[in-house]
Amino acid sequence: MTAKKTILVLDDDPSVRHMLQVLLEQDGHGVIAAGDVRSALAQCAVQLPDLMVVDLMLPIEDGEMFLREFHRRWRNVEVPVILLSASTARNEIARRLGVEATLSKPFFAEDVRELVTTLTRDRETVAAG
């Protein structure tokens, strides 16, 4: 059984953020919710997440900027990422950033659950191996 994780949800849309938080908490995960890059980075400074769900298109500073800054600050920390976006360029951007998974907006709750389970299970397998 996969141990429950702490998951950062970065999305500027309060309804998407809330829906993801409720969904992930129903599955027993702890959720750190942030609506902008600065808040997300501040939250990470308090507690590093086990997994991140990041919206690509954010006002002012975008998800790509967040991921670059996260990796600059925490160079030796590897955290799997699910990149959310309605952009057709999300897969190309994900490859460039080394992101493990993408989801198109709008998305289905079961797709989020499946990716979270897969990414956290893969991390546990690597850690145990």
N, C-alpha and C positions, 0 to 999 in steps of 0.2 A: 504494500500500500504506500502511496506517495505521501510523504510528510507535508503538512500544510505549510505554506510559504507566506512571506511578506511581499506584497506586490504593489509597485508604484503605478498609479494610473495618472497620466498626464494628458489632459484634454481640456480645452477652453470652453467646451459646451457643458454647462452644468447638468443637463439632463443625461448626456452620454456618460459623464463622470459618475453621476449617481447610479445609473443603471449598472455600470460595470462594478461599482463598489458593492452594490446589493448582491449582484450575481456572484462575485468572488467571495464575499463574506458568507453567502449561503453555502458555499463549498468549503467553508472553514478557514479560508485564508485571511490574513491580516491585510488591510489595504491602507496605503498612503495615497491620498488623493490631492492633486495639485492642478490648478487652472492655468498656470503659466510657468515658464522656464525657471525664473528666479525662485519661486516657491518650491518647485520640484528639487532644485539643487540644494536649497536650504534644508528640505526634508531629508535628502540623501546624506547630508552632513550629520544629521542626528541619527539616522538609521539607514544603512545601505539595504536596498531591497534584494530579494532573491530573484525577482523577475520584474521587467518593466513593460507596461503597455503605453505606448507613446503615440500621440496624434502628430502626424507630420505637419499639417497646416495649422499653425498657431499664429495669432497676431503678434506683432513686434519681433519676437524671437521664435523661430520655428523648432519643430522636433529634431531636425538635423543639427541645429545649433546646440540644442540640449545634449544630444548624444556626443557630439564632439567635445563639449565642455565637461561632461561626465567622465569621458575617457581621459581627458587631460588631467582632471583632478584626482581620479582614482585609476591610475595607469595599470596597476596590477590586479584590478578587480574585474572579473568577467561576469557580467550579468546578462542573461538572455533577454532579448527584446522582441516584442510584437509591435510592429509599426502599423498604425491605423491611418488610412487615407482614402479619399475618394479619387485622388490623383492617379492617372494612368501611369505615371512615372514612378510609383511607389516601389515596384520591384527593382528597377534600376538603381534607385536611391538606396534601397535596402542592401543590395549587393555591394555598392560603393562603401557603405558604412559597416558592412559585416553583420548586418541584422539577420537574425535567425528566421523570422517569419513575418508575413504581412497579412493584413486583413483589409478588405475593401469596405468602405463605408457606403451604405449601411451594412451592418453585419448581423449574423445570427448568434444568439447566446450560446448555442451548442458549439459553434465554431471557436468561440473564445475558450470555452471549457476544454475542448479537445486540444487546442494549442497549448494552453496552460499546463494541462496534464502531460502532454508530450514533452514540452521543454523542461519541466521540472523533473520528470522521470529520466530524461536523457542526462541531465546534470547529476542526478543521484547515481546513475550507472557509471558515469565518468569518475565521480568522486570515490565510488566503492571499488572501481577497477584499478 
